[in-house]
């Protein structure tokens, strides 16, 4: 019991820390991109200054100036923005290890998708995350790095491949989490291996009395811009494990790449506005169209999958009254779900029902009917890894019951 309680609180503490550091990192990223794009040129500025911006916050006025490369003399107090990124990645990886590696049987593996061992799944996870950085980094350092639009298009197709690969290997929940993890790894590695080292080269040149090469700032700016456009998809994937329509739908592999487009269209609007004050309203139209496509894809179901296999069962189900259907749903939930989602769970490792979600009695099921419907009928999120072997006909019964009983709601 002590181990279970400690593990639960450890996960909570790491998740809390992860969110706090992510807020700090995302906030500073958004701020500096907006600041950089909003700089104004002024002929009266000192030599070497390419732009300035006046800001007001908290009752005070701030005058911020940016050097083309670096000041002639290095300031004594220089603030480095890096630990927000490092702390976010480290806490995120620790959380990945606690939840998905420690609970691989439930959260990482879906043996209906790929029958692999825990060791194989964890190995694929680790190798793919770090291999993703190597591929991305080499692409940026290649001649493609001089053509941003072509580079981004190629990287988008790489993300489509990753989406297909992860959804073919892991559970939907883990697949989306890994898309977020690999994206966050690219972002943090940009900071650790490219942006900060390039800034340190400039600092070293200043200390040695040499004129810094502008190329280091240009390269760092490119990676920083990539990070800016990847931020919103990372947040989506962080939140996705709470929404089975995203990660557990049959076309989850197609939804994930659209999420990246969604993030790019939103960031493009704000980045353009900060730079030119132009409002590209077409980006919002594109955003809503992409979101609508995602919603449609999330509800896709293969036709006649149940009818072909369970014709006699369907005939019987269609003849049942709502009360009889409710009884069948209760029996299904009792057999497949309540070993975990009970007031006193029987599943090893659970002191309380996961997320406090209890569906033990008929009253519980009625109160939580929408969540039961979304997690086990519209999507296949529950049971995780189908660990209690819920059959397709049982999912159909839950869906048919909900859509008939709550059709008007």
N, C-alpha and C positions, 0 to 999 in steps of 0.2 A: 504493500500500500504506500509506503514512504517513497519508494522509487517512482511509482505512478504519479503521485502528487508532485514530487520534485520535477519530473519530466514535463508535466502539464504547465507548471509555473515557469519553467525554463523556456518552453516554447512561447508562452505569453510574453515574457520579458524580452526575448530576442525579437519577437514580432513587433513589439512596441518600439524597441530601439531602432529596428529596421525602418519603420514608418517615420520616426522622428528624423533620422539621418536622410531619408529619401526626400522629405519635405525641404530640408536645408539644402540638399544638392540641387533639386529641381528648382527651388526658389532662386538660388544664386545663378543657375544656368539661364533661366528665363530673364532674370534681371540683366545680366551682362550682354546677352544677345540683343535685348531691347535697347540697352544703353549704346552698344556699338552701332546698331542700325540707326539710332536717333541722333548721332553726333552731327553738329553743325559746323561747317567751315566758316572761318572768320579771318579776314586779311590782317586784322590787328593781333592775331594770336602770335605768341613767341615762335621763333624758329624751331622746327621739329615737331610742332603740335599740329596734328591733322584735323582736329575737331574738338568741340567742347559741348557740354550740355548743362543747362541749369535745371535743378530739381528742387522740389519742396516736399518736406516730409516731417511729420511730428513737430510742426511749428518752427522748423529751421530751413534755411536755404543752403544748397550745396552746388558748388561749381566744379564739374568733373571734366578733366582734359585727358586726351589720349595722344601719346607720342607715336610718330610714324614707325619707329623701331624701339627706341629706348632713350631715356634721358642721358645727357652727357656725363652726369655724376649719379652714381647709384644711391638712392635714399637709404638712410640708416634703418628705418622701420619699413619693411616690405611684407605685406600680407599675402600669403599663398592660399589659394582656394583649391584644396586637394583632399583634405581629410573628410569632407562631406561625401565625396565620391568613394573613397576607400572604405569608409565605415559602412556605407550603404551596401557595397558589394560583399564585404566580409560578413556582415550580419545576415544578408540575404543567403549567402552560401551556407552559413551555419544553420539557418532555418531550413534550407533545402535538405541538409544532412539529417536534421532532427526529424522532420515530418516525412520526407519522401524516401530517404535512404533507410531511416529507422523503421518506417512503416511501409516498406516496399510492397509487401503482399497486398495491402489495401489501397494505397494511394499511387504507387508508381506503375505497377504492372496490371495489365488487363489481359488475362490469358485467352480471352476470346479474340483479342487482337493479335497478340504474339505470345506463344507459350515459351517464355524464357525464365531463367533463374534470377534470383535477386542479384547475385554477383554479376551476371551478364547485363542486367538492366542498369545497375549502378555504374558499371564500366562504360557502357554506351553513353550514359549521361555525362560522365566526366570527360571522356575523350571527345565527344561531339562539341561540348562547350568550348574547350580549349582549341580544338581543331578549327572551329568557326572563327575564332580570333585570328589564327594563322592565315586562313584563306582571305578574310577581310583585309587584314593588314598588308598582305602581299599585293592584293588588288589595288589598294590605295597607293602603294609605293611603285607600282608598275606604271607604264605610260598612260594607263586608264586614269590615273590620278590627276592628269592634266585636263581631263574632260569630265567635269562633275556630273553632267546630265547622263552621259553614257555610263559612268561608274554607278550612279544611283539606280539606273535601270537594270544593270547586271546584278547588283546587290538585291534588288527586289525579286528577281527570278531565283536568286540564291535562297531568299526567305521563303519563296513558294516551295522550293525543294525541301527546306527544313520543316515546313509545316506538314507536307506529305510524309516525310520521314518519321517525324515524332509521333504523328497520329497513327502511323503504321506499326509503331513499336510499343508505345506507352498507352496508358489510359488517357482519355481526353483531358482530364484534369491535369495530369502530369505533362502532357504534350504542350498545353498552353503555358503552363508554368515554365517549361524549358525554353519556349520561345521568348518568354520574358527574361529568363536567366541568361540566355546566350546574348540577347540584345543588351542587357545590363553589363555583361562581361565586355562586350565591344566598347561600350561607353566608358567604363572604368579603365580598361586597358588603354584606351585613347588618352585618358588623363595620365595614367602611370607611365606608359612607355613612350608617348609622343609629346603631349602638351607640356607637362612639367619638365621633362628633360630638355626640350627645346628652349623653354624659358630659362633653364639653368645655364645653357650654353650662352645665351645672351648676357646673363648676369656675369658669367665668367669672363666674357669678352670685355665687359665694362670694367671689371676689376683689374684686368690686365692692360687696360688702356687701348684696346682694339675697338674698331667700329664693328658692331654686330651685323651679321648678314641678315637682310630682311626675309630670306627664304624660310628661316625657322619660325618666324611669326606667321607667315602665309600658311605653312603646313599645319601649325597648331590651330589656326583659324578654321581651316577646312574640317579638321576632326571635331572641333568645338561645334561647328554648324551641323555636322552629322549627329552629334549627341543631342542637339536641340530638336531635330526632327524626329529622333527616335524616342523622345521622352514620353509622349502621350501613349504610344502603343505599349510601352513598358508598364505604365500605370494601368492600362486596360487589362493586361495579362496578370498583373498583381491582384486585381479585383475579380478576375473571371472565375476563380474557383468557388465563388459564392453564387454563380449564375449558370446553371446547367444547360440552359438553352444555347449558351456560347460554346462551352467546351465539350458537351456530351451529345451534341446533335450528330447526325450521320454525315453531314457535310462540314464538320468542324475544320477539316483540312483546307476548305475553300474560304471559310470565314476568317481564319487567321491572317492571310495576306491582305484581305480587305481592311482589316484593322490598321495595318501599316499605312495604307492609302488614306484612311480616315484621319490618322494622326498628321500625315503630311499636309493634307488639304487644310486642316485647322491651323497648323503652325504657319503655313504659307500666307494665310490671311493676315495673321498678326505680325509676322516678320515684314511683309510688304508694307503694312500700315505703319510700323515703327520706322521704316526706312524712307517711305515716300509720302505718308499720310493718305495714300490711296486706299479706298475700301473695295476690295475685290469680292463683291457679293456673290459672284459665280462660284467661289470656293465653298460657300455655305450651301448653295444648291447642290453642288457635287457631294458635299458631306452628307446631306440628308438622303440623297439618292443611294450612296454607298451604304448608309445605315439601314435604309429600307431593304436593300438587297440582303444585308446580313440577317435582318429579321425574317425575311422570307426563307432564306436558306436554313435558318435554325429550326424550322418546323417541317422540313422535308422528311417524308417517310416513303420507303419503297412500297409500291402498290402490290396488293394481293399476297404479301408475305404471309399473313395469317390465314387468309382464305384458302390458299392452296394446301396448307398443312393441317388445318384444324376445322374443316368444313362442319363436321358434326358438332363440335364444341360451339362454333359460331351460331348454328341454328338454335342450340339450347340457350345460349346467352341472349340472343335477340328475343327469345320468348319470355325472359324473366322480367318481373316487376322490379321497380327501383329498390324496394326493401330486400328482395332476394339478392339483387346485385350487391347491395350494401353488405349483406352477410358474407357473400363470396369475397368481396374486397377485404373485409375484416380477417377472413381466414388466410388470404394471401399475405396480408401484412403480418399477421401473427407468425406465419411460417418463415417469411423471408426477411423481416425487418426488426421485429421486437426483441430479438436477442441483443441488439444494441440500443434501440430506441425505446427503452422501457424505464420505469422509475428505478428499477434495480437491474441494470444490464447484466446479462449472462456472459457476454463476450469478454474474454481475457483482456485486461489492460484498460477497461472502462469502469470508472467509479460512478460516472454519471452519463446520461445519454449524450452523444455527440451534439454539440451546439445547443444542448438543452432541449432538443427536438424529441418529443415523446408522442408515439402513436401506438399506444398499448390497448386502449379501449375503443369502442365504437364512437364514443364522444370525442376522444382525442383525434380520431381519423376525420371525423366531420369538421372539427375545428381547424385541422391542418390539411384539409382536402386539396387546396390549391397547390401546396408544396409537394404533397404526395404525387399529384398529377404531373407537375413539372419535372420532378426529379426521377420518377420511375416509369412514366407513360410517354410524355412528349419527348423526354430525353432518356438516356440510359445511365444517368449519373449514379443512381442508387439501384441496388446495393453496389458499393464500390467494388470494382473488379468482378462484379456479379458473384460475390463471394458466397452468397447463399443460393445461387443457381435459380434466380427468378426466370421463368420461361416467358417466351414471347406472347403466348396466349394469356398469361397472367397480366402482362403489361397492357395487353389489349383490353382486358376486362376492366382494369383500373381506368383506362382512358374512356372506354364506352360508358362506364358508370358516372364519371365526373361530367362528361359532356352532355349526358342526358339529365342528370340530377341538377346541374348548375348551369344549364344552357342559357337561362335568362340572366344569369349573374355574370 
